[in-house]
């Protein structure tokens, strides 16, 4: 599985996703030759307009992400990387290319809080190769972008005027096909997401921008087109995270 970070108070923040109550257990890993078994746990307290099905998907997606980027292997392998966005990009690449046999071990719900525990196996040789490649790319100053899914790529996130955040994004697909699944799982892939945190790292608000349409009219974004959206930070915001649903 996110999410550029703003650090106006130099705090390392661990908040994730719209108005979520995040509680995750320390991850356990077992190794066998070149295979590393990883476990990830995530609890997510959701609010409207997020549905139960969407909340379950978010919880398991974040559990998968945590299984990788909180593992001792990943922390040690990326210890020399100082760019947090580059570390996040590498975790996403490992999830996409090196994490195998992912299974939901346990899933439950209580009120508006959902719980997901996942297990996966990391191919260590492949993971090491991916990390080395990304470190070399970073050394060559090759741009990685902020975040990307199958529909959109976030090109940049910058502080705007008067308490705003400006997000520049690019369409990777013709986004009108998403309208056929407007009420289904594909709807959010064309949305730019943002979550805001206070000085203690507690979520204080969230936003979502439907990026399917051009900002100046009803026309649909086509592949290669670039647009921008300005979010306004709520009072008390000290940092924020901009991301795309995977």
Secondary structure as the mmCIF struct_conf table of DSSP 4:
data_model
#
loop_
_struct_conf.conf_type_id
_struct_conf.id
_struct_conf.beg_label_comp_id
_struct_conf.beg_label_asym_id
_struct_conf.beg_label_seq_id
_struct_conf.end_label_comp_id
_struct_conf.end_label_asym_id
_struct_conf.end_label_seq_id
STRN STRN1 UNK A 5 UNK A 5
TURN_TY1_P TURN_TY1_P1 UNK A 8 UNK A 9
BEND BEND1 UNK A 17 UNK A 17
TURN_TY1_P TURN_TY1_P2 UNK A 18 UNK A 19
STRN STRN2 UNK A 23 UNK A 23
HELX_LH_PP_P HELX_LH_PP_P1 UNK A 25 UNK A 27
STRN STRN3 UNK A 29 UNK A 32
TURN_TY1_P TURN_TY1_P3 UNK A 33 UNK A 34
STRN STRN4 UNK A 35 UNK A 45
TURN_TY1_P TURN_TY1_P4 UNK A 48 UNK A 49
HELX_RH_AL_P HELX_RH_AL_P1 UNK A 52 UNK A 69
TURN_TY1_P TURN_TY1_P5 UNK A 70 UNK A 70
BEND BEND2 UNK A 71 UNK A 71
HELX_RH_AL_P HELX_RH_AL_P2 UNK A 72 UNK A 77
TURN_TY1_P TURN_TY1_P6 UNK A 78 UNK A 80
HELX_RH_AL_P HELX_RH_AL_P3 UNK A 84 UNK A 97
TURN_TY1_P TURN_TY1_P7 UNK A 98 UNK A 98
STRN STRN5 UNK A 99 UNK A 110
TURN_TY1_P TURN_TY1_P8 UNK A 111 UNK A 112
STRN STRN6 UNK A 113 UNK A 123
HELX_RH_AL_P HELX_RH_AL_P4 UNK A 124 UNK A 139
TURN_TY1_P TURN_TY1_P9 UNK A 140 UNK A 141
BEND BEND3 UNK A 146 UNK A 146
STRN STRN7 UNK A 147 UNK A 148
BEND BEND4 UNK A 150 UNK A 151
STRN STRN8 UNK A 152 UNK A 159
BEND BEND5 UNK A 161 UNK A 163
STRN STRN9 UNK A 164 UNK A 171
BEND BEND6 UNK A 172 UNK A 173
HELX_RH_3T_P HELX_RH_3T_P1 UNK A 175 UNK A 181
TURN_TY1_P TURN_TY1_P10 UNK A 182 UNK A 183
BEND BEND7 UNK A 184 UNK A 184
TURN_TY1_P TURN_TY1_P11 UNK A 185 UNK A 186
HELX_RH_3T_P HELX_RH_3T_P2 UNK A 187 UNK A 190
STRN STRN10 UNK A 191 UNK A 197
TURN_TY1_P TURN_TY1_P12 UNK A 199 UNK A 200
BEND BEND8 UNK A 201 UNK A 201
STRN STRN11 UNK A 203 UNK A 210
TURN_TY1_P TURN_TY1_P13 UNK A 211 UNK A 212
STRN STRN12 UNK A 213 UNK A 213
TURN_TY1_P TURN_TY1_P14 UNK A 215 UNK A 216
BEND BEND9 UNK A 217 UNK A 218
HELX_LH_PP_P HELX_LH_PP_P2 UNK A 219 UNK A 219
STRN STRN13 UNK A 220 UNK A 220
HELX_LH_PP_P HELX_LH_PP_P3 UNK A 221 UNK A 221
TURN_TY1_P TURN_TY1_P15 UNK A 223 UNK A 224
STRN STRN14 UNK A 226 UNK A 232
HELX_LH_PP_P HELX_LH_PP_P4 UNK A 233 UNK A 234
TURN_TY1_P TURN_TY1_P16 UNK A 235 UNK A 236
STRN STRN15 UNK A 239 UNK A 243
#
